Amino acid sequence: MASSLLQTDVALHPILTGRALVTKLESWLEAERERIGLWLPVALAAGIACWFALPSPPYWLGWIMLCCGMALAAQLLMPGGRARAALVGLGLVMAVGCVLIWAKALTLGQPPLERAVFAAFRARVIAVEPQPARGRTRLLLAPESGASGLPERVRINVADTDMPARDQIGPGAVIKVRARLMPPAPAAVPGAYDFAVQAYFSGIGATGRALPPVRVIEPARPNGIAAWRDSLSRHIRARLPGSEGGIAAALATGDRGAISEADEEAMRRSGLSHLLSISGLHVSALIAAVILITYRLLALSPYLALRLHLLLIAAGAGALAGIGYTLFTGAQVPTVRSCIAALLVLGGLALGREAISLRLVAVGALVVLVFWPEAVIGPSFQMSFAAVTVIIALAESGWFRANFQAREEGWPSRAWRHVAAVLVIGLAVEAALIPIALYHFHQAGALGAFANMIAIPLTTFVIMPAEAAALALDSIGLGAPLWWVAGQALGALLALAHGVARSPAAQWALPHFGAVPFAMVILGGLWCILWQTRARLLGLAVLAAGGAMMALASAPDLLITGDGRHMAVRQADGTLALLRGRAGDYVRDMLAQSAGEGDTRPNNGAEDKAFPAIAEASNARCSRDLCSVLMRGEGRDWLIVATHSKVRLPWAALIALCARADIVVSDRRLPAACTPRWLKLDRARLSKTGGVAVYLDSGRRVSVRATGDRHPWVVRPSTPVHRAAYRQAPAP
């Protein structure tokens, strides 16, 4: 009997010590050994994202120590094998990601201006961005050393009526200007666009508006790539007026300033806005065209065809064309990413390796994350790599190859198979991009796959070739017919965009749902795509859970912007009422999108969403200075009080009103004696938290940033040094 007990104990021992689990893990990783490396960029991105998500240096250090501790524990406690190597690598790479973005933030970022000021200063022009559709020009300036206290770079908008002669202001010019400058705008409410982060890593410390006059001290000397780009953009707009010329200029030079807001909005709503920015589609089309033309021309010579590797030469010509196109269009980060990916493909061809694979995507992502780690939180990086990953994973699947791989058949069947393949790929890409669009923009296109089936071939095979040929023939004065072709095709593209945008199914909207559901969807999707064995199906559960959390996210009852000036209150019928009924379109759109209401402005005859002022609501009472709103919840009523004027309020009445209210909102600093029953959201509090979303029934509130946020782009006024410096700034 003792012997049998001993045998039982020996049989249970591997399970109790986890050896059976480790053995199964080892066998699974052995089967997936070719896919383990694909998780390196995912781990690096996770470490970078945690630096953005955690609020301050103690948390960042804690994350680095946790990751290193995980790697050390795996190295010391786990038996040798792939599982130990994978866990060690995972921990170290996630720690490296946090260190990488932290180091870049400390060394290359530009701290923001502390407060809004009026400043007069001399500056050298770095870049000029004409925006004729908005009647202004955007200047990126480097203030000279005499403008003490100013950031190293500022960005200002100058009305076209205040601009000096266009040939005088360009990169290298020196100007004198007065401007109202302010720190780059953070997210006004939870889920809104946070320009402060982008500005910090772009080296922009302040933004503002120029006050006339703008005086030129040293005119620009037109030379270099920037001058050629500007000249080409103006030439294209002269050939094609309106938004057609604006889109044509965007395709050639990256200049989107001449596209009207209505047309740009239609392109966005229809899922075609990616065509307006120089991305993988444009770079790939150019490189492919150069390779094809070079290869065919060289093949005309039997001597060259028999003695040289023509495909390698053509690939080199395509690489040079891609690099030149990237530099000419301004070398923006999305364009550089696309160029790097294309060069990796060409490098794979040159080495005789499989050029299009998930390993290529992983290498491209690693390169981008090492040089631009801040890109990981942006929609551009997420959408581009999500789309490419889904396309390649789908193309590698046995089901796709069985149904859509080229085969010997008649042209009708072959054409139908190509159309079906494009539709399937479009639907797969659209499904992958929807959660990203919902997270960043709170709305996603439902018809984008169908619109892109027409728009992408139209752009790739008609618009871009016609425009390139027209520019070439303009040198001998024969480009007019091709400009007409390009203009008609661009008109058809805009008609498609407006037609799709007009549809009620063009956009789905959801309120801000936070980062946790989004991370679950992304990680669940990656788990399904990157692994090959049946274990990948486990990712479906995580993906479904994250998707359900996104779909079931509740809309906030109150939205308060970070300056306290604007508040949106949800009424009993689900609509929003605004504290300031005359708020501009930008504020209305921002509040509506964060609340899950979609766009507020009409598009092509659609109904405008009218958000009334709180003063018009039946449950509100407003005076010249205050508004009080009684909101009925599931278990109790809530009294919300908000100020909307600068008038000094009677002390006793204000204190008594605060004591009766549950929530008090103000764009001014309220006295300490003002103590509402739940929340006091005045200027002092909002300066620490940013904008706030309030969910009354659950008693929950979500703010733009956590208390104690120490990210370097967060404005923390401390001393009046800058104010004194601005008074000393030289006047023009």
N, C-alpha and C positions, 0 to 999 in steps of 0.2 A: 504493500500500500504506500509506504514511504517512497518507494521507487517510482510509482505512478504519479504521486504528487510532484516529485522532483522533475519528472518528464513534462508534466503540465506546466510547471513554472518555467522550464527551459523553453517550451513552445510559446508561451506568452511573452517571454522577455523581449524579443525584437519589436513587438507591437508597443509594449509599455515604454520602451526606450526610443521609439520613433524610427527604428531601422527599416521596418517595412515601408513606412511612408517615404523615407529617403530612397529606398530601392526603387519604388515606383516612380518617384520624381526623377531619379537618374535615368531610368529606362525611357521615360517620356522625353526628357531633354536630349537623350541620344537620338531619338527619332526626329527631333526638331533641331538638330545641331546646325543645320544650314540656315535657320531662321533666327537664331539667338542674337546674332550681330545686328539684326534690324531694330532691336530694342535699345541700342546705344543712343541714338538721337532722342528717343522717347524719354530715357532716363535723364539725359542732359536737359531736355526741355522741362521735365518735372522739377529739377533743381532750380532752374531759372524761374519758373512760375511760382515756386514756393517763396523765393525772395520777394517777388511782387506781392504775394498774398500775406506774408507775415509783416507786422508793422514796424519793427525796430531792430537795431543791432543785437540785443540779447537773444531775440528769437532767431535771427539769422545764424548767430553762433551756435545756438542750441540745435538748429537743424543740421548744420555741418557736423557737429559732434555726434548727433544721433545717427547720421548716415555713416560716418566713420566707425562708430561703435558697432553698427550692424555688420559692416564689412569685417571688422576685427573679430566679432563673435563668430561669424561664419567661418573665418579662417582658422580659429582656434578650436571650435566645438564640432564642426561638421566634418565627417569623413571626406577624403579626397574624391574629386569627381567634378562633373559639370555643374551640379547644383551649388557646390561651394564656390566654384569660379564665377557662376552667374550672380550669386548674392554678393560676393565681394566686389565684382565689377559694378553691379547696380548701386551699391552704397557709395563707392568711390566716385562714380560718374555723377550721381545726384549731388554729392558734396561739391564736386568741381563746377557743376552748373551754377550753384549758389555763389561760389567764390568768383566765378567768371563775371557774372552780371554785377556783383558788388564792386569788383575791381574796376569795371568799366564806368560804373556810376561815379566812383570816387575820382577817377582820373580824367574822364572825357566829358562829363556832363556840365551843363551851364546852370548854376544856381539862379533861381528866378528873382525878379525885382520884388522888393518887400511890400510895396504899396503903390497904388495908382498916383502918378505925379504928372505935372506939366513940365516939360524939359525943353531947353533950347540947346542945340549941340551941332557940331560938325561931324560928318561921318563919311566913310568911304562905301560906295555901293558895291555889294557883293553879287547880287542877283536882281534881275528885273523880271517880273511876271505880269505882263499886260492881261487885264481882265475886261475887255471891251463890253462883254455882255452885262457886266455889273457897273460899267461906267467908272472904273478905277484901275489903278496900277499898284501892284504889291511890290514893295522894295525890301530886300534884306540888306541891312546896314551894319557896318562895323564902326561904332563911335570912336573918335580919336581920343587920345589920352587926356585931352583937356576936359572932356565930359566926364569928370570923376564921378564915381558912384553908379554909372550906367553899366549894364551887362556888356559883355564883349560883342554880342550880336543882338540886334533888335529887328523886328519885322513891323513895318507900318504900311497902311493903305493910304494912297494918295488919290483924290478925286481927279478924273481926267481933266476937269476944268482948271485944276491947280497945278498940273504937270507942266514943267518947262518943255522946250522942244525935245522931241523924242530922240533925236540924234545926239543930244548932249548928255542924257542920263543913260548910263549903261554900266556894266561891270568895270570898276576902276575909277569912276567919276567920284568927285568929292562935292558934297552938298552941305548947305546949312538949312536946318529945318527946326521948326517948333512942332512938338507933338504931345498928345496926351498918351502917356504910356501906362501900361498896367501889367501885372504878372500874367503869364499865360493861363488861360482859363482852365480850372479843373472841372471835373464832372459836376454839373449843377445839381443833379439828383441821382440816386442810385441807378446804375445801368446806362447813364448818359455817356457820351463821348468825352474822354479825358484828354484834352489837348495838352495839358501840362506835362504829361509823361512824354509824349512825342517831342514837345518843344525842348525838354530837358536834354534828351539824347541827341537832338538835332542841333544843339548849341544855341538855341534861341532863349534869351532871358527875359524878354519883354515884347509885347505887341501893342499896337496902338494905331491912332489915326493922325495924319499930318494936318497941321493948320497952315493955311496960306500966309505968306508966300513960301515956296520952296525955291531956294537960290542955288545955282550951280557955281561952285568955286573953281573946280577943274573939270572940264567936260571929259566925257569918256573918249577913249581912242578905240574906235571899232576894229577889233581884231580878235582872232581866236575862235574857238568853237562856239562860244556863247553868241558872238555877233553873227556867225553864219546861221546858227539856229534861229535867231530872232529874224534875220532877213528872210529865211526860207518860210518861216511861219507867216510873216506879213505877205509874202508873195502868194502863198496858198490862199490866204483869206481874200486877197484881191481877186483871185481867179474864181473862188467859190464864196459868195457872200453868205451871211447867216450862219445857222448852226451846221449846215453842210460843210462850210469852210472850216468851222471850228473843229468838227470831228476829223476832217482831213488833216488839219494841222496837228491835232492830237496824235494821229497815227504816224505822222512823219517826224514830229519834233517833241511830242509829249506836252505841248502847250494846249491846255483845255479852256483857256480864258474866254474864248469867243463862243462857247456853247451856252445857249440861253438856259436859265434855271428851269423853265418848263420842259425843255427837251432833255436836260440832264436828269430831271426827276422822272420823266417817262422811261428813260433808259434804265434807271435804277429799279423802278417798279416792275419792269418787264424782265429783269434779270440779265440785262445786256450791258450794264455799266462797266463790266470788265473789258469791254471793247474800247473804252475811252482811255484806259491807262496802258502804257507800254508794258506788256506782260509776256508770258510764255508763248501765247498765240502769235503775237507780232514777231517776236524774236525768232521763233521756230519757222514761221512762214518765210521770213527773209533769208534765213540760213538755208532752208530747203530750196528756195528759188535759186540762190547763188550756187549751191552745190549742183543742182540740175543743169543750170545753164553752163557752168564751167565744165562739167563732165561731158555734156553733149558737144560743146565746141572743141574740146581737146580730142574727143573721139573721132572727129572728122578727119584727123590726120592719122593714117595708118602707121606712120613712123612712131608717133607718140604713143598710140594705142598699144603697140607691140613691145615697147621698151620701158614704159613708165607705169607706175601704179596710179592710174588716173583717179580712182575713187579717193585715194589718200590725198592727192593734190587738190581735188575738188573739196574734200572735207576741210583742208587747211584754208582754202579760199573762203569757205563758209564760216569758219571760225573767225577769220579776220573781219569778215563782214559783220558778224554778230558783235564783236568787240567794238568795232567802229560805230555801229548803230547804238550800242549802249552808251558810249561816250558822247555821241552827238545829241542824244535825247536827254542828257543831263545826268546820267548814271545814278538814277534814283534806285533805292534799295530793291524794290520789286523787279526792276529791269535787270539789275546786277544778279539777283537770284536766278532769274530766268536764263541769263547769259551763262552763268556758272553751270546750270543744269544742262544746257545745250552743249557746252564745251565738254562736259563729262560724257555725254552721249557720243560726241565726235571722237573723244579719246578712246572710248570703248571700241568704236569702229576701227580706229587706227591700230589697236592692239589685237584685233580679231576676236574680241570678247563679245558676249551678248550685251548689246548697247542699252536696251530698254528692259530694266528689271527693278525689283524693289530694292536691291542693293544699291543701285544707282541713286534712287530716291533717298536712301538712308545716308549715303555719302554726301549728296547735295545738302540735305538738312543739317548734317554735322558741320559742313563748311559755313553755312549761313549762321548757325547758332554760335559758332566760335567767334565770328567777326561781328555779327549783329545780334547778340543774345536778346536784346530788347524786342526784337521782332516777334518773339514767341507769343506775346499777348495780343498781337495785332491781327485783325481779320485778314489782311492780305497774305501773311505767311500761312495762317491756318487754312484759308480757303485754297490757296494754290497747291500746297502739299497734300491737302485732303483730296482734291480733285485728281491730282496725278497718281496718288497712291491707289485710289479706287479704280481708276482706269487701268492701271497696270495689273492690279490684283484680279480684276475682272477678265482681262485679256489672258492671264495665266491660268484661269480656272478651266477645268475640263469641260464643264457645261458650255461655256462660251465658245471654246474651240470646236466642240462638236456641232454647234449650231451655226456658227458664223465664220469659221475658217474658210479661206478661199479654196475653191475646188473647181474641177472641170464641169461646167454647166453653161447653158445658154445665157445670153446677156440679160434677158428679163429676170431670170431667177437670180443672177448675180447682182443686178441692180437692187432687186427687192431685198436680198440678203444684206447688202450694204446699208440700205435705208433702215432696216430693222436693227442692225448693229448700232448705228448712230443713235437711234431712239433708245435702245437699251442702255447704252453708255450714258446718254444724256439724263435718263431717269435715275441711274445709279449715282451720277455726279450730283444731280439736284438733291437726291435724298441725303447725300453726305454733307452738302453745304447748308441744308435747311437749319440744323441745330446751331451751326456757327452764325448764320445770319440772324436767327432768333435771339441768340445771346448778345450779339453786338448791336443789332439794329432793332430788335424786338418785332421784326416782321420779316417774312420770307416769301419769295415768289413761288407760286404754285404752277405757273405756266412757263417758267424759264426754260425747261428742257425743250419744249416745242418751239419757243422763240429762237433758241440757239441753234436748232436744227436748220433754220433758214438763215439766221444772221451770220453764223460762223462761216459757212461756205460762201455767202455773199461777200463778206469782208475779205476772206482769204483769196478767193479766186476771181473776184471782180473789182472790188474797191481798191485794194492795195496794189494789184498789178496795173490797173488803169491809172492810178495816181502816180506810181513810179514811172510809167511810160510817158505820162503827160509832163512830168518834171523833166525827163530826159529830152523830150521833143521841144520843150519851151526854149531850149538853147538855140534852136533854129526856127523858132516861131511857128511850130506846127502842132502845139499841144492842145489847141482849143477843142478838137473833136473828143479827145480822151478826157478832158476836163468835163465835157458834157456827159460822157458815160459815167464818170465818177460821181458827178452831181446827181444824176438820176438814181444811181445805186444807193447813194447816201440818203436821198429823199425816200427811197423805198425802205431803207433801214429805219429811218425815223418814223415812217408811217407804221411799220411793224411794231416799233416800240410803243407808240401811242395807242395802237389798236389793242395790244396785249394789256397795257396799263389801264385801259378803260374798262376791262373786264372786272366784275366783282370778285372773281376768283384769282385775280392777279396777286393779291397779297394776303397772307395769314398774319395775324398779330397776336402776340402774347405779352403779358406784363413781365417785368424784370423778375427772373426766377433764381438768381444767384449763381455762384460758381460751382457748387457741389453737383447739381444735376448735369450741368454742362460737362464737368470733368468725368462723370460717370458715363455719359454718352460717348465721349471721345475715347476713353480707355476701353469701354466695352466694344466699340467699333474696331479699334486697333487690335484688340485681342482676337476678334473674329477674322480680321484680315491677315495679320502677320503670322499666325500659326497655321499649320497644315493638318494636324491630326484632329481627331474628334473632340479633343479638349477645347478647341476653339469655340465650340458651341456654348461653353460656359459664359462667354462674353455676351451672348444674347440676353441672358438674365440681367446682367449689369446694364446693358444698353436699354432694355425694356424698362427697367426700374427708373433709370435716369430720364427716359422719355416720358414716362408717366408723371414723374415729379415736375417736369417742365410743363406738360399739358394741364396739370391740375394746379399750377401755381395761382394763388389768389391775387387779385388786383389790390393795390393799396387803397385805403380810404382817404388818406391825406398824402400829398406830395408837397414838400417845402424845399425851395431852392436854397443853395448855400449862402446867398446873401440875405435871405429872409424876405425879399421883396415880393416873391410870387408864391402862391399857395393854390393848389388844386384840391377841391373837395368833391368826393363822389356822392352823388345824390341818390335818392331811393330808387330811381329808375335806371341807375347804372351810369348815367352821364356825369361829366365833370363840370364843375363851376369854378371860375377863377376869381381870386381875390381882386386882381386888377383886370377888369374885363377888356381893357384896351391893350393888353399885352401883344407884342409883335408875333409874327409868324414863327420865328425861331423858338421863342419861349413856348408857344402853343404846341408846336410839333414835338419839342423835347418832352414836355409834360405828358402829352397824349401818348407818345411812343413808350415811355417808361411805364405808363399805366395800362398798356395793352390796347390802346384805342386806334393805333395805326396813324396814318397821315391825317392832318386836319384840313389841308388845302385841297381844293378841287383839282381834278386832273381830267382834262378833255370832257368836260361836261358833267363830271361826277358831282354828287352832292357835297357841299362844304359842311364839315362838322362844326356846328355852332356851339361854342362853349360859352354860356352866358356868364355874366358877372355874379358873384355871390350875392350882391345886393338885390338881384332879381329873384333869388330862390325863396320859396315859401317858408323854409325853415331857418331863415337868416334875418337878422336885424342889423342895419348898418347906419352909422352916422358919418359925418365928414372925416372922422379920424379912426373909427373902430368898426369892426364887423364881428358879430357873434353868431355862431351857427350851432343849432341843436341837432345832433345826429342820433338817430335811434339805432341801437345795437341789439344783439340777440338777448343779452341779459340786463342791459341798462342803457341809459341815455348818456350822451357825451356832449359837453359844452366846449366848443372851441372858440377862442378869441384871437383876433389878429389885428394889428395896427396897419394902417395904410396911408399915413401922412406923417409929416415931420413936426406937427404941432405938439407942443409940450402939454401933457395931460395932467389934470388935477391929481395930486398925490393920493389923497384919501380915496377918491373914486377908483383910481387905478388899482390900488392895493386891495380894495374890497372886491373888485371884479376878478382879479387874479385868484383870490381865495375861493371864489365860486366856480372858476373855470377848471376844466380837466387839462386842457392844453392851451398854452399862450404862445403865439408866434409873433415875432417882431423883427424888423430890419434895423432896430436900434438896440442899444444896451439898456435893458430894463433894470430897475433898482433891485437890490438884494431882497428887499421886503416883498417883492412880487413872487409869491410862492404858489403856483397852481397845484392842483391835487395830483397831477401825474407828470406832465412834461412842460418844461420852460425852454422854448427854442428861440432865444433872442440872438443878437449879433455875437455876443461873447460865446455862447454855446455852439452856434453854427460855425464859428471860425475854427472850432476844434474838430467838429464832426463832418462838416460839409453838409450837403443836402440830405434830407431825411425822408424816408417813406414810412408811414405809420399804418399798422393794421389793427384796428380797434378791437374787434372781437377776440383776437388771439392775444392782445396786449403786447404785440411785438413791434419793434421799430428797427429799421435797417438804415444805416448811414453810409455816406460815400466813403468815409475812411474811419478806421478805428481810433479810439482815443489814444493819444500818445504816438500817432503815426510819425515816424522819423525818416520817411523816404525823402531824398534830397530835393524833390520838386515841390514839396509841401511848404507853403509860405508860412514862416514863423516870425512875425514882426518882433523886434527886440529893442533896438535902439534907434534914436532919431538921426543917426549919422547920415543916412542917404538923403533925408529931407534937407539937411544943411548943404549937402553937396549939390543938390539940384539948384538951390538958390545961387550957387556960385558958378553955375554953368554959363558959358559965354553966350550972349544973345547974338542972333544973326544980324 
